[in-house]
Amino acid sequence: MSSVFSGGSLGRWFEQLCRIEHHRLRDLVIESHEALGPNRLPRAGGVYAFWWTGDLCLLQNCNRDLVLAGPAGRSVHLHIDDDWLGLMTQQPIPLYVGKTADSIANRIGQHLRLKSIRMLPLGGDATRSQRPTTSCQLRAGVEHLFPEIDDSRTLVLDNVGLSFVSLDGDAHAVNRFYLEDLAIGLMHPPLNVDIER
């Protein structure tokens, strides 16, 4: 079956993606906190969003400077200000939007790396640290925001929520692509930022 673009449904899917289904990731994990609970998330492809649903004061006092590698190796400095985060709205803040062809559950597990208390070295500066994998953007991003927190796993489980839209199979490949792009473009999640090379 070939992939078909369902442009008329894109807005509805975006609305669904904006509805947080799990306000605390802690509600999705087993008692030891080292893995997602069975059957708590779909084993289907789709688009997902992580949201800061915890205390907004924590974000007011975190590291919001980021230095990324830009064109020709130039350093590009970003400052994530209150307006970018939307702190004045007092609403959950989108942190990261992603997509997966196969399993939302597996992809969320890769982002969270729940067997680790922390992934990056303590005390980093504005320069983005090298992640241990290419698939743990949420956890690495939160650790960059909070470089002095020993236990980022607990921080994430208590302060980050999740929403998702199931769009499974190759027939939805194009829809996943455009829904992720639409969500990133409208939500401006800071942990999605990358600089063209």
HUNOR-V685034 format. One record per residue. PHI is phi as a letter, one per 20 degrees, with the letter a starting at -180 (NA if undefined). NEAR is the number of other ideal C-beta (glycine too) atoms within 12 Angstrom. Layout:
# HUNOR-V685034
phi=PHI near=NEAR
phi=PHI near=NEAR
This chain:
# HUNOR-V685034
phi=NA near=9
phi=e near=10
phi=f near=19
phi=c near=17
phi=e near=19
phi=d near=21
phi=g near=15
phi=f near=11
phi=e near=20
phi=g near=28
phi=f near=19
phi=f near=18
phi=f near=32
phi=f near=29
phi=g near=16
phi=f near=23
phi=f near=38
phi=e near=26
phi=e near=19
phi=f near=26
phi=e near=29
phi=c near=28
phi=f near=22
phi=c near=25
phi=f near=40
phi=g near=27
phi=f near=21
phi=d near=32
phi=d near=30
phi=f near=18
phi=g near=9
phi=f near=12
phi=m near=26
phi=e near=17
phi=a near=23
phi=f near=33
phi=f near=21
phi=f near=12
phi=l near=12
phi=e near=22
phi=c near=32
phi=f near=26
phi=e near=21
phi=c near=25
phi=f near=33
phi=r near=39
phi=d near=41
phi=c near=48
phi=c near=45
phi=e near=47
phi=c near=39
phi=f near=44
phi=d near=31
phi=e near=27
phi=f near=18
phi=f near=22
phi=f near=12
phi=f near=24
phi=f near=32
phi=f near=19
phi=d near=15
phi=e near=32
phi=f near=30
phi=d near=28
phi=d near=22
phi=b near=33
phi=d near=21
phi=d near=27
phi=f near=19
phi=d near=18
phi=g near=11
phi=l near=10
phi=m near=10
phi=f near=13
phi=e near=18
phi=d near=22
phi=e near=19
phi=d near=26
phi=c near=17
phi=e near=31
phi=e near=17
phi=g near=19
phi=f near=14
phi=g near=24
phi=f near=30
phi=m near=24
phi=g near=24
phi=f near=14
phi=f near=14
phi=l near=16
phi=d near=17
phi=g near=32
phi=d near=39
phi=f near=37
phi=d near=45
phi=b near=42
phi=c near=40
phi=b near=38
phi=b near=36
phi=b near=34
phi=e near=26
phi=d near=22
phi=b near=24
phi=f near=38
phi=g near=29
phi=f near=22
phi=f near=34
phi=f near=41
phi=g near=32
phi=f near=28
phi=f near=39
phi=e near=41
phi=l near=30
phi=f near=32
phi=f near=20
phi=d near=24
phi=f near=21
phi=b near=30
phi=d near=34
phi=d near=32
phi=f near=19
phi=f near=18
phi=m near=15
phi=f near=27
phi=d near=18
phi=f near=20
phi=f near=20
phi=f near=31
phi=f near=26
phi=f near=16
phi=f near=25
phi=f near=19
phi=c near=18
phi=e near=10
phi=d near=21
phi=d near=35
phi=g near=33
phi=f near=45
phi=g near=42
phi=f near=35
phi=f near=42
phi=f near=42
phi=f near=37
phi=f near=42
phi=f near=38
phi=c near=32
phi=f near=29
phi=d near=20
phi=e near=28
phi=f near=17
phi=d near=21
phi=f near=35
phi=f near=33
phi=f near=25
phi=g near=33
phi=f near=45
phi=f near=34
phi=e near=24
phi=c near=33
phi=d near=46
phi=d near=34
phi=b near=46
phi=c near=38
phi=a near=41
phi=c near=39
phi=f near=29
phi=c near=38
phi=e near=25
phi=n near=21
phi=f near=17
phi=f near=18
phi=d near=32
phi=g near=26
phi=f near=23
phi=f near=35
phi=f near=38
phi=g near=24
phi=f near=28
phi=f near=41
phi=f near=36
phi=f near=20
phi=f near=27
phi=f near=37
phi=f near=27
phi=f near=16
phi=e near=21
phi=e near=33
phi=l near=23
phi=f near=34
phi=f near=40
phi=e near=40
phi=e near=30
phi=f near=28
phi=c near=19
phi=d near=19
phi=f near=11
phi=e near=11
